[in-house]
Amino acid sequence: MLPISIELIILGQEVESSRIEYKKNWNPAECIRTICAFANDIENQDGGYIIIGVEERKGRPVLPVAGINPDEIDDIEKDLLNKCHFIDPFYFPRIEVCDYQGKKLLVLWVTAGEERPYRASKDVFREQSNKAYYIRHGSQTIQADGNMLKELYENSARKPFDDRENPFAVVDDLSLTLMRKYLHSVESTLYEMSANMDPAVVADNMKLLSGPREYRHPRNVALMMFSDKINDFFPYARIEVVIMDDPSGYNMTEKVFTGPIQYQLSDALQYISNNIIKEMVIKDDSQIETIRAFNYPLPAIKELLANAVYHRSYQIDEPVTVVFMPNWIEIKSFPGLNRSITKAMIERCEIRSMGEYRNRRIGNFLKELHLTEGRNTGIPRVLSSLEANGSGKPVFITDEERQSLTVRIPIHERFRTMVCRVNPGQRKNRDELRREVLSILSGGPRSRREIVREMGYSSISRTLSEEIESMIKEGLVVAAGQGRASRLALNRK
């Protein structure tokens, strides 16, 4: 069964266009070469899909789809099995017959092959011996030669850690509930059928198992995302969020997120959104519209934290950490950037991987769950999000050995005097309340409601209200407007 719905694949909403090949009709020669290319997976994207029954024009599907004659499906499947013997070593894709827009489609799901590299006959009608290695270059299938052939052999010798079999785990370590939750989220046709399936069959359909049928073991990605026992196998696979009101660590707040990594990520982001992210409404007399700014734009944090979960090494016993200081945030993961990314590229914030992806299966799963973007799009999204918010650029900090990576984002300049607090414990005396209000107003005018929110309260207390009125009478603070709707500002005269 397909891992996601046929509609999402056809429209390219969850799968990169380079991983989709559209064919109006069954074309054995082109399809066998493309199967070989996807199975070789030189770019570590975990293969792709060949959709038969959909015409392509300028790289996009022609809608409505043409479909294929249902009476021809059996003959195509038989011919496909025969022609796959022209691939060396033998490789056969998963086949799915789908209904879309009232038409029948045949989908060939080609995952990265276990016995890479593969080669295929140049002429699948006559020549068994004259074979070549095929790879995907962008959205094209081409013959590999020279440096590309060398790279194919080198990549084939390295299997990503997340896709490796874990010999210490058994199928019973996986959770059918977690697998079905994922299938429901991505609208997979496997979801309804999985209710009455054995967990091992569901896991096998999701390509989560490895080894011979009589001795199957989960792959590492299965234990990271679809097991309640993740910490038994990867004890440091967690996210730690630390909030420090000052560099000394006084009044430090720490929250640890464990469990399947997709839930770690979503729960950590929700916690940060609820407890850290603050919004400020800025009124500028020179503009009609008000300006809204955040201390940190959440989309930037989402991308950086998702990248840390995606690209970290799960063989290194270190968690992903997110530390909030008074004037910046740091996200740290292990190891550092690939050596193909030079110091000059780091300084220019041009963080584009030129080498292999460490956890390609994790990346694909997170993308399908909308927890990360496509390949090499994360950092540009971070930069655009920071720019739109009026924030400074991120700083990428790594060491000579590239053992770790720390990304630092500065707080928006309007929030520099503010302090992020989570669930303030003890009551503040009047002097403490006064100092905090004056600190907040040093960043610009605020309404009483905005002051209360930035102090971490849900409503204004009688003591705080009295102290604000006292500062107005003393001339420390001026009020523009009447009553609760008035805006307060520091008296700078």
BAFI-171627 format. One line per field, with one value per residue (C-alpha): residue in one letter; residue number from 0; chain; z, y, x. Coordinates in nm, 3 decimals, decimal comma. Each point is the difference from the previous one (the first is absolute). Layout:
roke a/...
tikol NUM/...
bapa A/...
pz Z/...
py Y/...
px X/...
This chain:
roke m/l/p/i/s/i/e/l/i/i/l/g/q/e/v/e/s/s/r/i/e/y/k/k/n/w/n/p/a/e/c/i/r/t/i/c/a/f/a/n/d/i/e/n/q/d/g/g/y/i/i/i/g/v/e/e/r/k/g/r/p/v/l/p/v/a/g/i/n/p/d/e/i/d/d/i/e/k/d/l/l/n/k/c/h/f/i/d/p/f/y/f/p/r/i/e/v/c/d/y/q/g/k/k/l/l/v/l/w/v/t/a/g/e/e/r/p/y/r/a/s/k/d/v/f/r/e/q/s/n/k/a/y/y/i/r/h/g/s/q/t/i/q/a/d/g/n/m/l/k/e/l/y/e/n/s/a/r/k/p/f/d/d/r/e/n/p/f/a/v/v/d/d/l/s/l/t/l/m/r/k/y/l/h/s/v/e/s/t/l/y/e/m/s/a/n/m/d/p/a/v/v/a/d/n/m/k/l/l/s/g/p/r/e/y/r/h/p/r/n/v/a/l/m/m/f/s/d/k/i/n/d/f/f/p/y/a/r/i/e/v/v/i/m/d/d/p/s/g/y/n/m/t/e/k/v/f/t/g/p/i/q/y/q/l/s/d/a/l/q/y/i/s/n/n/i/i/k/e/m/v/i/k/d/d/s/q/i/e/t/i/r/a/f/n/y/p/l/p/a/i/k/e/l/l/a/n/a/v/y/h/r/s/y/q/i/d/e/p/v/t/v/v/f/m/p/n/w/i/e/i/k/s/f/p/g/l/n/r/s/i/t/k/a/m/i/e/r/c/e/i/r/s/m/g/e/y/r/n/r/r/i/g/n/f/l/k/e/l/h/l/t/e/g/r/n/t/g/i/p/r/v/l/s/s/l/e/a/n/g/s/g/k/p/v/f/i/t/d/e/e/r/q/s/l/t/v/r/i/p/i/h/e/r/f/r/t/m/v/c/r/v/n/p/g/q/r/k/n/r/d/e/l/r/r/e/v/l/s/i/l/s/g/g/p/r/s/r/r/e/i/v/r/e/m/g/y/s/s/i/s/r/t/l/s/e/e/i/e/s/m/i/k/e/g/l/v/v/a/a/g/q/g/r/a/s/r/l/a/l/n/r/k
tikol 0/1/2/3/4/5/6/7/8/9/10/11/12/13/14/15/16/17/18/19/20/21/22/23/24/25/26/27/28/29/30/31/32/33/34/35/36/37/38/39/40/41/42/43/44/45/46/47/48/49/50/51/52/53/54/55/56/57/58/59/60/61/62/63/64/65/66/67/68/69/70/71/72/73/74/75/76/77/78/79/80/81/82/83/84/85/86/87/88/89/90/91/92/93/94/95/96/97/98/99/100/101/102/103/104/105/106/107/108/109/110/111/112/113/114/115/116/117/118/119/120/121/122/123/124/125/126/127/128/129/130/131/132/133/134/135/136/137/138/139/140/141/142/143/144/145/146/147/148/149/150/151/152/153/154/155/156/157/158/159/160/161/162/163/164/165/166/167/168/169/170/171/172/173/174/175/176/177/178/179/180/181/182/183/184/185/186/187/188/189/190/191/192/193/194/195/196/197/198/199/200/201/202/203/204/205/206/207/208/209/210/211/212/213/214/215/216/217/218/219/220/221/222/223/224/225/226/227/228/229/230/231/232/233/234/235/236/237/238/239/240/241/242/243/244/245/246/247/248/249/250/251/252/253/254/255/256/257/258/259/260/261/262/263/264/265/266/267/268/269/270/271/272/273/274/275/276/277/278/279/280/281/282/283/284/285/286/287/288/289/290/291/292/293/294/295/296/297/298/299/300/301/302/303/304/305/306/307/308/309/310/311/312/313/314/315/316/317/318/319/320/321/322/323/324/325/326/327/328/329/330/331/332/333/334/335/336/337/338/339/340/341/342/343/344/345/346/347/348/349/350/351/352/353/354/355/356/357/358/359/360/361/362/363/364/365/366/367/368/369/370/371/372/373/374/375/376/377/378/379/380/381/382/383/384/385/386/387/388/389/390/391/392/393/394/395/396/397/398/399/400/401/402/403/404/405/406/407/408/409/410/411/412/413/414/415/416/417/418/419/420/421/422/423/424/425/426/427/428/429/430/431/432/433/434/435/436/437/438/439/440/441/442/443/444/445/446/447/448/449/450/451/452/453/454/455/456/457/458/459/460/461/462/463/464/465/466/467/468/469/470/471/472/473/474/475/476/477/478/479/480/481/482/483/484/485/486/487/488/489/490/491/492
bapa A/A/A/A/A/A/A/A/A/A/A/A/A/A/A/A/A/A/A/A/A/A/A/A/A/A/A/A/A/A/A/A/A/A/A/A/A/A/A/A/A/A/A/A/A/A/A/A/A/A/A/A/A/A/A/A/A/A/A/A/A/A/A/A/A/A/A/A/A/A/A/A/A/A/A/A/A/A/A/A/A/A/A/A/A/A/A/A/A/A/A/A/A/A/A/A/A/A/A/A/A/A/A/A/A/A/A/A/A/A/A/A/A/A/A/A/A/A/A/A/A/A/A/A/A/A/A/A/A/A/A/A/A/A/A/A/A/A/A/A/A/A/A/A/A/A/A/A/A/A/A/A/A/A/A/A/A/A/A/A/A/A/A/A/A/A/A/A/A/A/A/A/A/A/A/A/A/A/A/A/A/A/A/A/A/A/A/A/A/A/A/A/A/A/A/A/A/A/A/A/A/A/A/A/A/A/A/A/A/A/A/A/A/A/A/A/A/A/A/A/A/A/A/A/A/A/A/A/A/A/A/A/A/A/A/A/A/A/A/A/A/A/A/A/A/A/A/A/A/A/A/A/A/A/A/A/A/A/A/A/A/A/A/A/A/A/A/A/A/A/A/A/A/A/A/A/A/A/A/A/A/A/A/A/A/A/A/A/A/A/A/A/A/A/A/A/A/A/A/A/A/A/A/A/A/A/A/A/A/A/A/A/A/A/A/A/A/A/A/A/A/A/A/A/A/A/A/A/A/A/A/A/A/A/A/A/A/A/A/A/A/A/A/A/A/A/A/A/A/A/A/A/A/A/A/A/A/A/A/A/A/A/A/A/A/A/A/A/A/A/A/A/A/A/A/A/A/A/A/A/A/A/A/A/A/A/A/A/A/A/A/A/A/A/A/A/A/A/A/A/A/A/A/A/A/A/A/A/A/A/A/A/A/A/A/A/A/A/A/A/A/A/A/A/A/A/A/A/A/A/A/A/A/A/A/A/A/A/A/A/A/A/A/A/A/A/A/A/A/A/A/A/A/A/A/A/A/A/A/A/A/A/A/A/A/A/A/A/A/A/A/A/A/A/A/A/A/A/A/A/A/A/A/A/A/A/A/A/A/A/A/A/A
pz 0,000/-0,070/0,304/-0,088/-0,213/-0,380/-0,022/0,213/-0,216/-0,333/0,105/0,141/0,334/0,216/-0,242/-0,185/-0,377/-0,055/0,164/-0,232/-0,358/-0,198/-0,286/-0,214/-0,110/0,096/-0,152/0,099/-0,111/0,177/0,308/0,057/-0,026/0,244/0,243/-0,012/0,063/0,295/0,150/-0,024/0,196/-0,053/0,179/0,301/-0,050/0,056/-0,360/-0,165/-0,183/-0,361/-0,071/-0,313/-0,138/0,049/-0,281/0,078/-0,142/0,104/0,311/0,122/-0,024/-0,256/0,172/-0,020/-0,023/-0,306/0,196/-0,137/-0,130/0,296/-0,234/-0,065/0,363/0,033/-0,324/0,116/0,334/-0,174/-0,246/0,284/0,185/-0,316/-0,081/0,356/-0,071/-0,220/0,322/0,166/0,288/-0,046/0,139/0,004/0,119/0,203/-0,216/0,091/-0,213/0,095/-0,087/-0,068/-0,169/-0,106/-0,181/0,073/0,061/0,050/0,251/0,029/0,340/-0,030/0,327/0,035/-0,078/0,257/-0,255/-0,162/-0,247/-0,271/-0,374/-0,274/-0,362/-0,246/-0,218/0,205/-0,314/-0,126/0,204/0,337/0,010/-0,108/0,331/0,147/0,339/0,011/0,253/0,054/-0,081/0,109/-0,160/-0,280/-0,026/-0,141/-0,045/0,267/-0,111/0,118/0,335/0,025/-0,023/0,264/0,228/-0,053/0,117/0,301/0,105/-0,048/0,254/0,264/0,129/0,211/0,367/0,021/-0,279/0,154/0,163/0,380/0,104/0,365/-0,076/-0,096/-0,179/0,333/0,098/-0,255/0,074/-0,238/0,147/-0,089/-0,350/-0,058/0,133/-0,260/-0,281/0,095/0,007/-0,353/-0,135/-0,100/-0,150/0,232/0,303/-0,029/-0,084/0,284/0,264/-0,069/-0,087/0,198/0,115/-0,184/-0,328/0,050/0,086/-0,304/-0,227/0,143/-0,070/0,371/0,016/-0,133/-0,026/-0,128/0,059/0,264/0,197/-0,036/0,202/0,015/-0,163/0,225/-0,142/0,106/0,361/-0,002/-0,133/0,056/0,332/0,359/0,097/-0,185/0,314/0,044/-0,330/-0,023/0,356/-0,111/-0,280/0,170/-0,009/0,300/0,022/0,256/0,093/0,186/0,131/0,036/-0,110/0,354/-0,032/0,295/-0,024/-0,290/-0,141/-0,180/-0,195/-0,156/-0,292/-0,060/-0,195/-0,380/-0,164/-0,197/0,327/0,171/-0,274/-0,008/0,383/0,039/-0,260/0,177/0,334/-0,154/-0,166/0,326/0,237/-0,198/-0,309/0,070/-0,233/0,005/-0,182/-0,109/-0,107/-0,220/-0,060/-0,349/-0,102/-0,009/0,078/0,327/-0,001/0,171/0,109/0,196/0,227/-0,216/-0,312/0,063/-0,365/0,033/0,323/-0,154/-0,296/0,209/0,258/-0,270/-0,176/0,326/0,048/-0,366/-0,041/0,343/0,052/0,210/0,060/0,214/0,359/0,012/-0,010/-0,211/0,227/-0,030/0,239/0,041/0,142/0,072/-0,345/-0,224/-0,060/-0,077/-0,159/0,029/-0,157/-0,074/-0,226/-0,187/-0,364/-0,284/-0,104/-0,350/0,154/0,019/0,258/-0,260/-0,068/0,374/0,037/-0,289/0,146/-0,317/0,174/-0,285/0,035/-0,278/0,133/0,134/0,226/0,339/0,060/-0,327/0,128/0,301/-0,235/-0,227/0,291/0,160/-0,333/-0,053/0,349/-0,088/0,272/-0,240/-0,349/-0,309/-0,072/0,052/0,056/0,381/0,037/-0,269/0,184/0,328/-0,156/-0,161/0,323/0,203/-0,259/-0,010/0,379/0,002/0,187/-0,043/-0,197/0,162/0,093/-0,070/0,248/-0,051/0,083/-0,222/0,035/-0,075/0,315/0,077/-0,142/0,191/-0,172/0,184/-0,076/0,155/0,169/-0,181/0,108/0,140/0,253/0,119/0,347/0,055/0,180/-0,094/0,304/0,027/0,280/0,237/0,341/0,275/0,029/-0,086/0,238/-0,117/-0,079/-0,220/-0,181/-0,057/-0,140/-0,239/-0,129/-0,062/-0,177/-0,227/-0,083/-0,092/-0,313/-0,104/0,095/0,124/0,107/0,345/-0,155/-0,193/0,315/0,191/-0,279/-0,027/0,374/-0,034/0,170/-0,130/0,164/0,180/0,378/0,236/0,119/-0,354/-0,096/0,304/-0,076/-0,359/0,120/0,253/-0,275/-0,209/0,294/0,064/-0,363/-0,080/-0,243/-0,226/-0,126/-0,339/-0,021/0,254/0,243/-0,083/-0,370/0,075/-0,102/0,243/-0,076/0,187/0,073/-0,168/0,071
py 0,000/0,354/0,194/0,308/0,071/-0,011/0,356/0,142/-0,184/0,111/0,364/-0,003/0,142/-0,246/-0,142/0,197/0,019/-0,162/-0,316/-0,027/-0,127/0,028/-0,240/0,020/-0,362/-0,301/0,053/-0,293/0,149/0,336/-0,151/-0,261/0,263/0,226/-0,289/-0,064/0,369/0,030/-0,324/0,136/0,307/0,196/0,306/-0,198/0,100/-0,355/-0,065/0,125/-0,077/-0,081/0,077/-0,166/0,155/0,366/0,215/0,244/0,347/0,222/-0,209/0,020/-0,251/0,067/0,001/-0,158/-0,315/-0,223/-0,326/-0,346/-0,273/-0,228/-0,302/0,074/0,006/-0,374/-0,001/0,304/-0,164/-0,321/0,193/0,207/-0,318/-0,131/0,327/0,042/-0,297/0,248/0,173/-0,135/-0,090/-0,083/0,269/0,006/0,306/-0,002/0,030/0,176/0,036/0,326/0,174/0,373/0,233/-0,304/-0,160/-0,288/0,078/-0,234/0,124/-0,151/0,082/-0,028/0,022/0,014/-0,347/-0,219/-0,123/0,325/0,081/-0,125/0,001/-0,064/-0,110/0,284/-0,190/-0,202/-0,162/-0,161/0,042/-0,169/0,063/0,363/0,169/0,346/0,168/0,249/0,277/0,292/0,344/0,243/-0,130/-0,185/-0,357/-0,004/-0,246/0,030/0,027/0,153/0,178/-0,079/-0,371/0,035/0,187/-0,271/-0,269/0,206/0,076/-0,362/-0,104/0,228/-0,080/0,275/-0,092/0,051/-0,254/-0,271/-0,312/-0,001/-0,356/0,062/0,078/-0,216/0,080/-0,002/0,310/0,197/0,159/-0,061/0,305/0,229/-0,143/0,047/0,358/0,079/-0,171/0,199/0,328/-0,050/-0,133/-0,335/-0,260/-0,246/0,163/-0,161/-0,342/0,012/-0,026/-0,374/-0,062/-0,156/0,272/-0,180/0,021/0,372/0,065/-0,196/0,202/0,318/-0,129/-0,001/-0,354/-0,162/-0,351/-0,331/-0,076/-0,258/0,239/0,355/0,294/0,363/0,266/0,276/0,252/-0,230/0,002/0,377/0,084/-0,295/-0,150/0,085/-0,141/0,249/0,082/-0,369/0,016/0,369/0,139/0,343/0,043/0,288/0,378/0,213/0,354/0,225/0,352/0,221/0,338/0,091/-0,152/-0,124/-0,256/0,142/-0,091/-0,234/-0,193/-0,330/-0,219/-0,336/-0,150/-0,374/-0,263/-0,041/0,276/0,150/0,055/0,132/0,260/0,101/0,009/0,205/0,250/0,028/0,059/0,270/0,162/0,009/0,105/0,183/0,169/0,350/0,249/0,377/0,248/0,304/0,318/0,233/0,349/-0,001/-0,307/-0,067/-0,370/-0,133/-0,218/-0,337/-0,159/-0,309/-0,047/-0,306/-0,099/-0,350/-0,117/0,059/-0,199/-0,277/-0,036/0,004/-0,245/-0,232/0,013/-0,090/-0,303/-0,099/0,045/-0,098/-0,325/-0,249/-0,186/0,288/-0,001/0,366/0,153/0,291/0,305/0,328/0,270/0,334/0,275/0,356/0,125/-0,304/-0,362/-0,281/-0,337/-0,256/-0,343/-0,259/-0,029/0,323/0,096/-0,217/0,091/0,075/0,319/0,239/0,271/0,264/-0,160/-0,010/0,369/0,085/-0,224/-0,210/-0,331/-0,241/-0,361/-0,115/-0,352/-0,284/0,041/-0,161/-0,119/-0,004/-0,212/0,229/0,298/-0,149/-0,093/0,346/0,168/-0,207/0,105/0,367/0,025/0,092/0,143/-0,153/-0,046/0,307/0,229/0,024/0,268/0,232/-0,026/0,087/0,306/0,127/-0,051/0,197/0,279/0,030/0,032/0,265/-0,231/-0,033/-0,278/-0,332/-0,094/-0,352/-0,112/-0,314/-0,128/-0,102/-0,370/0,069/-0,192/0,217/0,280/0,290/0,241/0,327/0,234/0,348/0,124/0,275/0,332/0,120/-0,287/0,039/0,123/-0,262/-0,332/-0,322/-0,171/-0,324/-0,026/0,257/-0,161/0,258/0,325/0,313/0,294/0,348/0,099/-0,308/0,070/0,361/-0,093/-0,257/0,242/0,268/-0,257/-0,103/0,361/0,074/-0,206/0,228/0,091/-0,279/-0,042/-0,139/-0,329/-0,025/0,072/-0,271/-0,253/0,075/-0,044/-0,350/0,066/-0,075/0,306/0,316/-0,020/0,274/0,055/0,037/0,235/0,218/0,011/0,108/0,282/0,103/0,023/0,216/0,238/0,019/0,095/-0,307/-0,124/0,190/-0,128/0,081/-0,065/-0,072/-0,290/-0,354/0,087/0,247/-0,073/0,052/0,130/0,113/0,373/0,094/0,373
px 0,000/0,114/0,127/-0,208/-0,307/0,025/-0,136/0,283/0,255/-0,148/-0,029/0,354/-0,117/0,191/0,258/0,267/-0,057/0,340/-0,141/-0,301/-0,007/-0,324/-0,074/-0,313/0,047/0,208/0,345/0,225/0,333/-0,042/-0,164/0,274/0,272/-0,187/-0,058/0,375/0,071/-0,241/0,135/0,357/-0,117/0,321/-0,141/-0,127/-0,362/-0,131/-0,102/-0,315/-0,326/-0,085/-0,366/-0,138/-0,315/0,095/0,132/0,282/0,047/0,291/0,060/-0,360/-0,288/-0,271/-0,338/-0,247/0,207/-0,018/0,000/0,071/-0,227/-0,084/0,017/0,368/0,113/0,071/0,200/0,203/0,080/0,114/0,213/0,148/0,104/0,163/0,178/0,130/0,228/0,190/0,105/0,315/-0,026/-0,367/-0,230/-0,379/-0,198/-0,318/-0,311/-0,322/-0,315/-0,173/-0,326/0,033/-0,247/-0,203/0,297/0,235/0,367/0,294/0,256/0,348/0,149/0,377/0,192/0,379/0,131/0,171/0,257/0,112/0,143/-0,238/0,038/-0,255/0,007/0,013/-0,247/-0,249/-0,140/0,320/0,317/0,046/0,374/0,040/-0,077/0,063/-0,039/-0,286/-0,059/-0,236/0,137/-0,268/-0,318/0,183/0,127/0,353/0,285/0,269/0,360/0,327/-0,031/-0,371/0,072/0,271/-0,242/-0,263/0,239/0,108/-0,360/-0,103/0,263/-0,155/-0,347/-0,160/-0,021/-0,377/-0,054/0,218/-0,140/0,013/0,098/-0,095/-0,366/-0,297/-0,325/-0,188/0,200/-0,204/-0,337/-0,289/-0,174/0,291/0,025/-0,375/0,012/0,265/-0,194/-0,311/0,196/0,134/-0,332/0,147/-0,234/0,172/-0,162/-0,346/0,142/0,253/-0,273/-0,025/0,366/0,278/0,247/0,281/-0,192/-0,068/0,365/0,114/-0,229/0,152/0,354/0,079/0,140/0,314/0,145/-0,135/-0,368/0,078/0,222/-0,131/0,131/-0,120/0,214/0,128/-0,249/-0,284/0,121/0,049/-0,346/-0,233/0,102/-0,085/0,339/0,220/0,199/0,091/0,187/0,096/0,015/0,124/-0,252/-0,179/-0,043/0,089/-0,139/0,172/-0,109/0,249/-0,104/0,366/0,335/0,073/-0,281/-0,197/-0,369/0,076/-0,299/0,059/-0,242/0,095/-0,195/0,022/-0,193/-0,025/0,201/-0,291/-0,188/0,312/0,025/-0,367/-0,028/0,319/-0,122/-0,337/0,174/0,220/-0,300/-0,196/0,279/0,267/-0,140/-0,130/-0,161/0,026/-0,223/0,202/-0,176/0,200/-0,145/0,155/-0,203/-0,372/0,029/0,134/0,310/-0,005/0,326/0,096/0,298/0,078/-0,197/-0,135/0,047/0,375/0,020/-0,211/0,235/0,317/-0,131/-0,137/0,338/0,173/-0,226/0,038/0,376/0,131/0,188/-0,192/0,325/0,132/-0,122/-0,098/-0,351/-0,117/-0,004/-0,188/0,123/-0,179/0,218/-0,126/0,105/0,040/-0,092/0,244/-0,083/0,279/0,035/0,269/0,194/0,073/-0,049/0,123/0,355/-0,125/-0,145/0,295/0,067/-0,078/-0,338/-0,072/0,084/-0,234/-0,274/0,010/-0,058/-0,066/0,106/0,230/0,032/-0,211/-0,302/0,053/-0,358/-0,190/-0,293/-0,052/0,006/-0,265/-0,228/0,030/-0,068/-0,315/-0,113/0,065/0,265/0,280/0,039/0,158/0,367/0,221/-0,301/0,018/0,267/-0,145/-0,332/0,173/0,165/-0,321/-0,195/0,256/0,010/-0,379/-0,005/0,272/0,238/0,374/0,167/0,086/0,356/0,126/0,264/0,206/0,347/0,290/-0,086/-0,369/-0,094/-0,304/-0,212/-0,155/-0,238/-0,054/-0,291/0,001/-0,314/-0,190/0,150/-0,335/0,010/0,359/-0,092/-0,269/0,041/-0,180/-0,146/-0,192/-0,257/0,155/0,008/0,003/-0,190/0,196/0,011/-0,091/0,361/0,044/-0,327/0,102/0,342/-0,150/-0,266/0,263/0,218/-0,286/-0,091/0,361/-0,072/-0,285/-0,359/-0,228/-0,358/-0,067/-0,104/0,327/0,202/-0,185/0,053/0,371/0,037/-0,147/-0,336/-0,350/-0,159/0,104/0,016/-0,117/0,358/0,136/-0,286/0,068/0,373/-0,062/-0,228/0,265/0,267/-0,234/-0,058/0,376/0,059/0,211/-0,261/-0,241/-0,333/-0,152/-0,372/-0,267/-0,047/0,103/0,042/0,280/0,356/0,282/0,347/0,308/0,009/0,326/-0,027
